Amino acid sequence: MNVPKLRAVFRLEVSWFAATSTQCKCLLLTCSLPQGHEVYDINYHNAKSKPSLNDHIYDVKFCPFIPLGEDPVFAAISGRSIKICRISKNKNALLEVVKVIVDDDEEEVAHNSVAWIRGPTNGEPLIAFAGNLPNIQIVDVESGTINRSLFGHGQPVNDIVVCPTLPTTIATCSQDHSIRLWNLKPEYAKFPCSVVCAGAGHSMSVESIDFHQTGRFLLSGGDDTYVHLWVIPEAHELEQLPKVSTGEREVAKRIHFPHFSTADLHSNNVDRVQFYGDLILSRAVKEDKILLWKIDGFNSSDAIPEQAPTEQGVEVLTRSAFGNGFHRLMQFSCKDTEQVWMRFTLFHNIGQDPILSMGNNWAGVYFWNLRDLEGEKGDSGYHGNLFQSVEPHGSVAATRYHGKGKKHDVIRAIAWAPDGKWCCGGGDNGNLLLCSR
């Protein structure tokens, strides 16, 4: 199976040097490169502002704008800082910390989500990030300065995703039970919130969201154990939202009802959802598994039902505008992943093996190669035991510096370079695993 191999393990640390200066250290903990490549000069740069004492990495994202063939760049977010790192071809410096951006908000901040976006006017690289405050910050990567802030959520923000068909639109979800879409075009700078998905959706914190590749559908998972599928306006309408009301105030479009909802799949907080084509991957806290399933009757190429289901009641745990309900197809066993905020990632590019990856409590990552599913996922054609878990096809672990491994050095976020050659896992105590295939 073509799964990644561990190349090196680093620990990103922010150290206090002076009242107006911080320095990010990147410490090489172990590596598995060929003999003669074990010594690194780890580069780091200064960043002005007060650092966070919390070095846990909660999100990692590769920059999608780097041309193929050039050194990949990723952002790792922890506490109040974002570290911009480059994986280098230089044999003596595999990882270079090229910039540290520190949020100098006077409140105690702990950021957990990051996304790369292009500036809507000049195309400059920007990063949107958020966490335990109800606002989303957008920072210019080159200057390290705040480009703008988005206000509207009433509670902390848990996830940020970019619309694949309209990159000037991002979506966020929050502990305020809602999902918001934001139009980043300059003409909407005063009132950027374009769509609000809330009402008959989640009744507790929304933990994870994901756009379908068509941009027309949005998945959400929350602490109420529900997974919802929302129908989003078409791109030509979305880029003109919000509309101006008679009071000359722009008003976001409200979507009260999702087109599909279920609480029959998971028994605990759903903190990660992701599309796999028209199929869905989801996981919940304390379940030690990832589920692969499909919504009956859902085909992204078909006409979308106009009416979302509106029946309510505690006895109605699954509602669908597409058909009778859903079918479980497969489950993947991932032991020691019971904690909250542990997020799997699926790498799925045309012409390459799709790889599912999930961190664990032992500073490690599990991998599943889903190549054999590609011929089956178009229908409900998996005919195995639906409750027999598929064990990982491979795994890596940072055990060289832990001995047998240290539990609770959790790997919480996984990211893949756009070309699929590099995989990065970030987690507790600033641990960063670099894998390649």
ZIJOSUL-V850265 format. One record per pair of residues at least 24 apart in sequence whose C-alpha atoms are under 7 Angstrom apart, sorted by the first residue. I is the first residue (numbers start at 0). J is the second residue. D is the distance in whole Angstrom. If there is no record, write none. Layout:
i: (I I)
j: (J J)
d: (D D)
This chain:
i: (0 0 1 2 2 2 2 3 3 3 4 4 4 4 5 5 5 5 5 6 6 6 6 6 6 7 7 7 8 8 8 8 9 9 9 10 10 10 11 11 12 12 13 19 19 19 20 20 20 20 21 21 21 21 21 21 22 23 28 29 29 36 38 39 39 39 40 40 41 41 41 42 42 43 43 43 44 44 44 46 46 48 48 49 49 50 50 50 51 51 51 53 53 54 54 54 55 55 55 55 56 56 56 56 57 57 57 57 57 57 58 58 58 58 58 59 59 59 59 60 60 60 61 61 61 62 63 67 71 76 76 76 77 77 77 78 78 78 79 79 79 100 108 111 112 112 112 113 114 114 116 119 119 119 129 130 130 130 131 131 132 157 157 158 158 158 160 162 162 163 163 164 164 165 172 172 172 172 173 173 173 174 174 174 175 176 176 176 176 176 177 182 190 192 192 193 193 193 193 194 194 194 195 195 195 195 196 196 196 197 197 198 198 199 199 200 200 200 206 206 207 207 207 208 209 209 209 211 218 219 220 220 220 220 221 221 221 222 222 223 224 224 224 224 224 224 225 225 225 225 226 226 226 227 227 227 227 228 228 228 228 229 229 230 230 256 256 257 258 258 258 258 259 259 259 260 260 260 261 261 261 262 262 263 263 270 271 284 284 284 285 285 286 287 287 287 287 287 287 288 288 288 288 289 289 289 290 290 290 291 291 291 291 292 292 292 292 293 293 293 294 294 294 295 295 295 295 295 295 296 296 297 327 328 328 328 329 330 330 330 330 331 331 331 332 332 332 332 335 335 336 340 341 341 342 342 343 343 344 344 346 357 358 358 358 359 359 360 360 360 360 360 361 361 361 361 361 361 362 362 362 362 362 363 363 363 363 364 364 364 365 365 365 365 366 366 366 366 367 367 367 368)
j: (368 392 368 366 368 393 436 434 435 436 395 434 435 436 31 395 433 434 435 30 31 32 433 434 435 31 432 433 397 431 432 433 430 431 432 429 430 431 429 430 54 429 50 47 48 49 45 46 47 48 45 46 47 48 49 50 46 99 400 399 400 90 91 91 92 93 91 92 92 94 95 95 96 95 96 97 96 97 98 99 100 101 103 101 103 79 80 101 78 79 80 77 78 78 428 429 426 427 428 429 425 426 427 429 111 112 411 412 425 426 111 112 113 412 425 412 413 414 425 113 114 414 414 415 416 115 417 418 416 110 111 113 109 110 111 108 109 110 108 109 110 143 132 157 157 158 159 159 159 160 166 167 183 184 156 155 156 157 155 156 156 206 207 206 207 208 209 210 214 212 214 213 214 234 205 206 207 208 204 205 206 203 204 205 204 201 202 203 204 205 205 238 249 241 251 240 241 251 252 251 252 253 251 252 253 254 253 254 255 254 255 255 256 255 256 255 256 257 269 270 270 271 272 272 272 273 274 274 272 272 269 270 271 272 268 269 270 268 269 268 262 265 266 267 268 269 260 261 262 269 260 261 262 257 259 260 261 257 258 259 260 257 258 257 258 307 309 307 307 308 319 320 318 319 320 317 318 319 316 317 318 316 317 316 317 340 342 337 338 339 337 338 337 332 333 334 335 336 337 330 331 332 333 330 331 332 329 330 331 327 328 329 330 326 327 328 329 325 326 327 324 325 326 321 322 323 324 325 326 321 322 321 385 379 381 385 385 385 386 388 389 388 389 390 388 389 390 391 359 360 360 411 411 412 411 412 412 413 413 414 415 413 410 411 412 409 410 406 407 408 409 410 404 405 406 407 408 409 396 397 408 409 410 395 396 397 410 394 395 396 391 393 394 395 391 392 393 394 391 392 393 392)
d: (7 7 7 6 7 6 7 6 5 5 7 5 6 6 7 6 6 4 7 6 5 6 6 5 7 6 6 5 7 6 5 6 6 5 6 5 4 6 5 6 6 6 7 6 5 7 7 6 5 6 6 5 6 7 7 7 6 7 7 7 7 6 6 4 5 7 6 5 6 6 6 5 6 7 5 6 7 6 6 5 6 6 6 7 6 6 7 6 5 5 7 7 5 6 5 5 6 4 5 5 5 5 6 6 5 7 6 6 7 6 6 5 6 5 7 6 6 6 6 7 7 6 7 7 6 6 6 7 7 7 7 7 7 6 7 6 4 5 6 6 6 6 7 7 7 5 6 6 6 6 7 6 7 6 6 6 5 6 4 6 7 5 7 7 6 7 6 6 6 6 6 7 6 6 6 7 7 7 6 5 7 7 4 6 6 5 6 5 5 5 7 7 6 7 6 5 4 5 6 5 5 6 6 6 5 6 6 5 6 6 5 5 7 6 5 7 6 6 7 5 6 5 6 6 7 6 7 6 7 7 5 6 7 6 6 5 6 4 6 6 6 6 6 5 5 5 7 5 4 7 6 6 7 6 6 4 7 6 6 5 7 5 6 7 7 6 7 6 5 6 6 5 6 4 6 5 5 6 5 4 6 5 6 6 7 6 6 5 6 5 4 6 6 6 5 5 7 5 6 6 5 5 5 6 5 7 6 4 6 6 6 5 6 6 4 5 7 6 5 7 6 4 7 7 5 6 5 5 7 5 5 6 7 7 6 6 5 7 7 5 6 5 5 6 5 6 5 7 6 6 6 6 4 6 6 5 7 7 6 7 7 7 5 6 7 6 6 5 5 6 4 7 6 6 5 6 6 6 6 6 5 5 5 5 4 6 6 6 5 6 6 6 4 7 6 6 5 6 5 5 7 7)
